[in-house]
Amino acid sequence: MTDLTPLCALGAPEPRRTARGALSLTENPDLALASLALRAGGAQPAPFGLTLPGPGAFNASGEVLALWTGPGQWMLAAERSPDADFAAELRAQAPGCSITEQTGGWCCVEIASATGAAPLDRLLEKLVNLPPAALCPGRAARTGLHHLSVFVIRRSTDRLAVLGMSSAAGSLWHALDAAALRLESFA
Amino acid sequence: MLIPHPLLGLRDAQEFTYLGDASLLNRPDTGTDADPEAFFAYTHLRDNPAGVHRELWFHEQGDRSWLVVTRNTLTHEILGAELASDVKRGLA
């Protein structure tokens, strides 16, 4: 059988990572994604024991995270090998809902700050046109970033995740890395 | 220009795409006894008011919801926004 080497969204066998001053950027390939949508009149489930969050928020419990994406719609992300069938796992947890596999469509970049919230807040000021309160810890948003549609998840004061289209992973990385570099250069 | 999204608060108009007159929500019956004149008017005829106008906007770089935005076409002042699904159900 042909021996194939799986590649990360940014095109290399290993996830890309870089450090810019207090900020470090890391591609996260070990994130399995599936979307959940309620059917008309359907009740809201609680997959993996998670309360599905309201607008602009996310809920995380253990290795699973649920992110509000629209009325009656959520994205669920789990720390899994990308070849795990997370959609099937979620389907068993949320019977009667529409579940769609999303893992291959997205590239996740994790941004961590070594010096608390300030560098991440300044990075977000440069990148997204939202009030700071929309992306304080515990909040998440879908918004535009360099003409790309992205999900921005503020995991904690010093951790941020940005999900963008995997087909535009290079452009997303360039936008994030250039903004981080400029913060470092003009600090 | 900021649009007051009913679920997400103020959002940049650049996150949205524009469709047109909110009367597009009221599509005439297209069944066998449909009135062709009504469908012609629905398809082709639009009012073009100078002043307050209700129109459909799509939150494309956001939660992908359709909104009915009330806008003054003379000043670009946004007077309100509701979820189009609520308008259609008669809730707003």
Interface residues (C-beta under 8 A of the other chain):
Chain A: P55 G56 W68 T69 G70 P71 Q73 N129 L130 P131 A134 A141 R142 T143 G144 S149
Chain B: L7 L8 G9 L10 R11 D12 Q14 E15 E60 Q61 G62 D63 R64 S65 L83 S85
